Amino acid sequence: GISSLTNDGDLGAEYWFNRDALIFVYQSFSYYAEIPSLTKEINFKGERYWESRYYFEGEFLKYQKTTGTKETSMNYTSSDLIKEKNQLLKFMAKK
């Protein structure tokens, strides 16, 4: 999994592969308490959040589900996720 801190909260992501093919991406974002957000969803830690699941077949997004409301800047396209996948594979190949 990958975690990063932003100005608005904490973004976590998991990328699942079958060999080098992306099959699943899970993203979760928890807002900092002082940041206003569009979402009213509350996670198990009592924080406002959203989460998304993306299911791929080959390089094609087959299904996507989001719980909570994302800010517009956090709307990822399948192309964005494929680019991130390629960057991750390059990074992992160096290790």
PEJOCOR-V774714 format. One record per run of one state. SS is the DSSP state (hx for helix, st for strand, lp for the rest). FROM is the first residue (numbers start at 1). TO is the last residue. Records with the same first field share a line. If there is no record, write none. Layout:
BEGIN
SS: FROM-TO ; FROM-TO
END
This chain:
BEGIN
lp: 1-1 ; 6-8 ; 19-20 ; 32-41 ; 43-47 ; 58-59 ; 68-71 ; 75-77 ; 95-95
st: 2-5 ; 9-18 ; 21-31 ; 42-42 ; 48-57 ; 60-67
hx: 72-74 ; 78-94
END
